[in-house]
Amino acid sequence: MDKVELADAVYARVFPTIIIICAVVGTASFAMHNYSQAVCAFIAIGLAMKLNGIIERRRCERSERLAALGWNRARNPLSSC
């Protein structure tokens, strides 16, 4: 497993966790009338979603670039590659 695959695996597990934590903190802060903290939590969710879009686009571009070079990266665990 190379560094990129390891980073992808960690990111796939950490990103949803961070989004859920920010949503819970934002909702709890709003319920406790701490509006500035709630707004910051929801802004963090929005920025994280934008960053996720950028990361996914770069990941797709990287896989297309590798495919153009002749690499075949199967994601199927049953493949013989």
N, C-alpha and C positions, 0 to 999 in steps of 0.2 A: 504494500500500500504506500503510494507516494504522498508527498506533503499536500498536494491539491486534493486528493481523495480523502485524506484525513480531515482537512479543513472543511470540505463539503459535508462530511459525516457529522462533525461537531456542530457546524452551522445549522444543519437540518434539525438537530435536536435542541439547540439553544434558542434559536429565533422564536419558535412558537411559545416557549416558556417565558421569554422576555415580554412578548406581546400579552400573554395572559396575566402576568404580574402587573404590567402597566395598566391593564384594564381593571383589575381588581383594586389597585391603589387609587386609580382615578375615580372609580365608582364609590369607594369608601370615603374618599376625600370630599366628593360632592355631597354625599349623605351627611357628612359631619360639617357641612357649610364652609369647608376650606376650599374655596373656588379657585384660588390661584394654583394650588397644588394639583387640583383636578384638571385644570386647563393644561398645565405642564405635562401631566401624564398622557392626556389625549393628543397633545402635540407630539410627544415622543412616539406614540403609536403611528401617527401619520408620517413622521420622518423615517421611522423604521420600515414602513411599507414602501416608501419611496426608495430607500436604500436597498430593500429586497428586490425591487424591480430592476435597479441598476446591476445588482449582483447576478440576477437571473439572466439578464441580457448579455452580460460579459461571459457567463458560463456557456450560454448558447453559442456565442461568437467563437469561444475557444473550441468547443466541440466541432463546430463547422470548419474551423481552421485546421484542426487535427484530421478531420475527415478528408479535407482537400489534400492533405499530405499523405493520405493512404492509411491512416490509423483506423482500426475498427475496434471501438470500445463498446462491447456488449454489456448491458446492465443486467442481463438475465443470469441468475446464479446457476442455471442448468446448462449454459452454453459451454462449448468445448474450447472457446478462445482463451 
